[in-house]
């Protein structure tokens, strides 16, 4: 049995599950998955039985004598970064790392209008829907600026937000999916980053698994 199990919701809709799953995959560690239909009573009951919050995602680490359970997307990502420093889940440069943590935390706690109006639906195509809802344009403009500025200031070593793939990219991956679904207007650099993430092997692996769930 692998040392790690990650409990996630349906890939088509579970943006919170996608984030730590991408980070865990980047570590290269072997892991099992438990996929719950978290929008159903049965799935909710199973989540309650597995973890302290009854929510997904949940990471179970069996390397210790007593399995350790870590919940919350960003907490799981931080735990993985500490457990696998060689994976480079945060930028090596201190200043870039501080910015990467800042934008990841901003994504984790903010952008409520966008979350409410532009829900993640991995395979939907709904251009223009929800873009005029209150607060959505401001959220899109802020995310566009994050994509543009991060790539310009810290992306010299590659096409990701901080050059190489990091937790920050995992945190914004569901937004990339939303931008494909709803097609807001983006600046050139932001659109290039979206294209990079849509072609990312981790993103595509999540999509492939989601298709198998249908």
C-alpha positions in Angstrom: 0.0 0.0 0.0 1.4 3.5 -0.8 2.3 5.8 2.0 -0.3 8.3 1.0 -4.0 8.4 0.3 -5.8 11.5 -1.0 -9.5 11.8 -0.6 -11.0 14.0 -3.3 -14.4 14.9 -4.7 -15.7 14.5 -8.2 -13.0 15.8 -10.5 -15.5 17.5 -12.8 -16.5 20.0 -10.0 -14.1 19.8 -7.1 -11.8 22.7 -7.4 -10.5 22.3 -3.9 -9.5 18.7 -4.5 -7.7 19.5 -7.8 -5.2 21.8 -6.0 -3.5 19.3 -3.6 -3.9 16.4 -6.0 -1.7 18.4 -8.5 0.9 19.1 -5.8 0.9 15.5 -4.6 1.4 14.3 -8.2 4.4 16.7 -8.5 6.2 15.1 -5.6 6.4 11.8 -7.5 5.3 9.9 -4.4 3.0 6.9 -5.0 -0.5 7.4 -3.7 -3.9 5.9 -3.6 -7.1 7.9 -4.2 -10.6 7.8 -2.8 -13.0 9.6 -5.0 -16.3 10.6 -3.3 -19.4 11.8 -5.0 -19.3 14.6 -2.5 -22.5 16.3 -3.6 -24.6 13.2 -2.7 -25.7 12.1 0.8 -23.7 8.9 0.6 -20.6 10.8 -0.4 -21.0 13.3 2.4 -21.5 10.5 4.9 -18.3 8.8 3.7 -16.4 12.1 4.0 -17.6 12.5 7.5 -16.4 9.0 8.4 -13.0 9.6 6.9 -12.0 13.0 8.2 -12.6 15.5 11.0 -14.3 18.1 8.9 -16.4 15.9 6.6 -15.0 17.8 3.7 -12.7 17.1 0.8 -9.8 17.1 0.2 -8.1 15.0 2.9 -4.6 13.7 2.8 -3.7 10.5 4.8 0.0 9.9 5.5 0.7 6.4 6.8 4.5 6.7 7.2 4.1 7.1 11.0 2.9 4.5 13.4 -0.4 6.4 13.6 -1.8 7.7 10.2 -1.7 11.4 10.0 -4.7 13.2 8.5 -4.2 16.6 6.9 -7.2 18.6 5.6 -7.6 21.9 3.7 -6.1 22.3 0.3 -3.4 24.8 1.2 -2.5 23.0 4.4 -2.0 19.8 2.4 0.2 21.6 -0.1 2.3 23.1 2.6 2.7 19.7 4.3 3.8 18.2 1.0 6.3 21.0 0.4 7.8 20.2 3.9 7.7 16.5 3.3 9.3 16.6 -0.2 11.7 19.6 -0.3 13.4 18.1 -3.4 10.2 18.5 -5.4 10.5 22.3 -5.4 6.8 22.9 -4.6 7.7 26.5 -3.6 10.3 28.7 -5.5 13.8 28.4 -4.2 14.3 32.2 -4.2 13.1 33.7 -0.9 11.4 36.7 -2.4 9.7 34.7 -5.1 8.6 32.2 -2.5 7.0 34.9 -0.4 5.1 36.2 -3.4 4.0 32.7 -4.4 2.7 32.1 -0.9 0.9 35.4 -0.9 -0.9 34.8 -4.2 -1.7 31.2 -3.2 -3.3 32.5 0.1 -5.1 35.2 -1.8 -6.6 32.5 -4.1 -7.4 30.3 -1.1 -9.4 33.0 0.8 -10.6 35.4 -1.9 -12.4 35.8 -5.2 -15.8 34.9 -3.8 -17.8 36.6 -6.6 -15.9 34.6 -9.2 -16.4 31.4 -7.3 -20.1 31.9 -6.9 -20.8 33.1 -10.5 -18.3 31.0 -12.4 -18.4 27.6 -10.8 -15.9 25.0 -11.9 -17.4 22.5 -14.4 -14.5 20.9 -16.2 -16.2 20.0 -19.4 -18.7 22.8 -19.8 -18.5 25.5 -22.4 -20.5 28.6 -21.2 -18.9 31.6 -22.8 -20.0 34.9 -21.3 -22.2 33.3 -18.6 -21.8 35.0 -15.3 -19.2 37.5 -16.4 -21.5 40.5 -15.7 -22.4 39.4 -12.1 -21.3 41.9 -9.4 -17.7 41.7 -8.5 -16.7 39.2 -11.2 -14.9 41.6 -13.5 -12.8 42.9 -10.6 -11.8 39.4 -9.6 -10.9 38.5 -13.2 -8.8 41.7 -13.5 -7.0 40.9 -10.3 -6.2 37.3 -11.4 -5.1 38.6 -14.8 -2.7 40.9 -13.0 -1.4 38.0 -10.9 -0.8 35.9 -13.9 0.8 38.7 -15.9 3.0 40.1 -13.0 4.1 36.7 -11.7 5.2 35.5 -15.0 7.0 38.8 -15.9 8.8 39.2 -12.5 9.5 35.6 -11.5 9.0 33.4 -14.6 12.4 33.6 -16.2 13.1 29.9 -15.8 9.9 28.7 -17.5 6.3 29.3 -18.5 4.7 28.9 -15.1 3.9 31.7 -12.6 7.3 31.4 -11.0 9.2 29.8 -13.8 9.0 26.2 -12.7 5.7 24.5 -11.6 4.9 25.3 -8.0 2.0 25.2 -5.5 0.9 28.6 -6.9 0.1 27.0 -10.2 -1.8 24.2 -8.5 -3.8 26.8 -6.6 -4.8 28.6 -9.7 -5.4 25.6 -11.9 -9.2 25.5 -11.2 -9.4 29.2 -12.3 -7.7 28.2 -15.5 -10.5 25.7 -16.0 -13.1 28.4 -15.3 -11.5 30.8 -17.8 -11.7 28.1 -20.5 -15.3 27.5 -19.7 -16.6 31.1 -19.5 -14.0 32.8 -21.8 -13.4 36.1 -20.2 -11.2 38.6 -22.0 -7.6 38.3 -20.7 -4.4 40.1 -21.4 -1.9 38.5 -23.7 0.4 37.2 -21.0 -2.4 35.9 -18.9 -3.9 34.1 -21.9 -0.5 32.5 -22.6 -0.3 31.3 -19.0 -3.8 29.8 -19.3 -2.6 28.0 -22.4 0.4 26.7 -20.6 -1.7 25.3 -17.8 -4.2 23.7 -20.1 -1.3 21.8 -21.7 0.3 20.9 -18.4 0.7 17.2 -17.9 -0.8 17.3 -14.4 -3.8 19.2 -15.6 -4.4 16.8 -18.4 -4.0 13.8 -16.1 -6.7 15.3 -13.9 -8.9 15.8 -17.0 -8.3 12.2 -18.2 -9.3 10.8 -14.9 -12.3 13.0 -14.8 -13.5 11.6 -18.1 -13.2 8.1 -16.7 -15.5 9.2 -13.8 -18.3 10.2 -16.2 
